[in-house]
Amino acid sequence: MKLTIFCMGKTRERFIQEGIGKYTRYLKPYADLEIKELKEEKIADLKDAPFVRKKEADRIFKALPKNVFFAALDEREQEFTSHEFAAFINGLL
């Protein structure tokens, strides 16, 4: 299985970079993993947030290959434990 993770912008915080490295090592035996960083939109005013999210979503959709399953992670939606997320991914196979 090929798994591509799209991130908006570069990850600057060291602890997040370390976490990405850790989970990348965990996933490598099970999936062909690729992480792509896309250019993030600058936001000057919070009232512009919906417009910015729309532009970033468009950028992600343009980067997606044809005929793939994709899932967007959002803090407002369903939460998974690591085991639940693994079961979710396995259910896609």
C-alpha positions as CSV (number, residue, x, y, z in Angstrom):
1,M,0.0,0.0,0.0
2,K,1.2,3.5,-0.8
3,L,0.4,6.1,1.9
4,T,1.0,9.8,1.2
5,I,0.6,12.4,3.9
6,F,0.2,16.0,2.8
7,C,1.1,18.7,5.2
8,M,0.4,22.4,4.8
9,G,3.6,24.3,5.3
10,K,6.9,23.2,6.8
11,T,7.0,21.7,10.3
12,R,9.3,23.9,12.3
13,E,8.9,22.6,15.8
14,R,11.5,20.0,16.7
15,F,9.3,17.9,18.8
16,I,6.8,17.5,15.9
17,Q,9.7,16.7,13.5
18,E,10.8,14.0,16.0
19,G,7.2,12.6,16.2
20,I,7.0,12.5,12.4
21,G,10.3,10.6,12.3
22,K,9.1,8.2,14.9
23,Y,5.8,7.3,13.2
24,T,7.5,7.2,9.8
25,R,9.8,4.5,11.1
26,Y,6.7,2.6,12.5
27,L,4.8,2.8,9.2
28,K,7.7,2.0,6.8
29,P,7.5,-1.8,7.2
30,Y,3.8,-1.7,6.3
31,A,3.4,0.9,3.7
32,D,5.3,2.8,1.0
33,L,5.2,6.2,2.9
34,E,5.7,9.6,1.4
35,I,5.3,13.0,3.2
36,K,4.7,16.0,0.9
37,E,4.8,19.5,2.3
38,L,2.6,22.0,0.3
39,K,2.8,25.7,0.5
40,E,0.6,27.1,3.2
41,E,-1.4,30.3,2.8
42,K,-0.6,33.2,4.9
43,I,-3.4,34.5,7.1
44,A,-3.5,38.1,8.2
45,D,-6.9,38.2,9.8
46,L,-9.0,35.3,11.4
47,K,-12.0,36.4,9.4
48,D,-10.2,35.2,6.3
49,A,-9.7,31.7,7.7
50,P,-12.5,30.1,5.6
51,F,-11.1,31.5,2.4
52,V,-7.6,30.4,3.4
53,R,-8.8,26.8,4.2
54,K,-10.6,26.7,0.8
55,K,-7.4,27.7,-1.0
56,E,-5.4,25.1,0.9
57,A,-8.0,22.4,0.2
58,D,-7.8,23.3,-3.5
59,R,-4.1,22.9,-3.4
60,I,-4.4,19.5,-1.8
61,F,-6.9,18.3,-4.3
62,K,-4.7,19.4,-7.2
63,A,-1.8,17.4,-5.6
64,L,-3.8,14.2,-5.2
65,P,-3.4,11.4,-7.8
66,K,-6.5,10.2,-9.7
67,N,-8.6,7.4,-8.3
68,V,-7.3,7.3,-4.7
69,F,-8.9,7.1,-1.3
70,F,-8.1,10.1,0.8
71,A,-8.9,11.1,4.4
72,A,-8.6,14.6,5.8
73,L,-7.6,14.9,9.4
74,D,-9.5,17.5,11.3
75,E,-9.6,18.3,15.0
76,R,-13.4,18.7,14.9
77,E,-14.2,15.2,13.6
78,Q,-13.9,11.6,14.9
79,E,-10.9,10.8,17.1
80,F,-8.9,7.5,16.8
81,T,-6.5,5.9,19.1
82,S,-3.4,4.5,17.3
83,H,-5.0,1.0,17.3
84,E,-8.3,2.3,15.9
85,F,-6.5,4.2,13.2
86,A,-4.5,1.2,12.2
87,A,-7.7,-0.9,12.1
88,F,-9.3,1.9,9.9
89,I,-6.3,1.8,7.5
90,N,-6.4,-2.0,7.4
91,G,-10.1,-1.9,6.6
92,L,-9.2,0.0,3.4
93,L,-7.1,-2.8,2.0
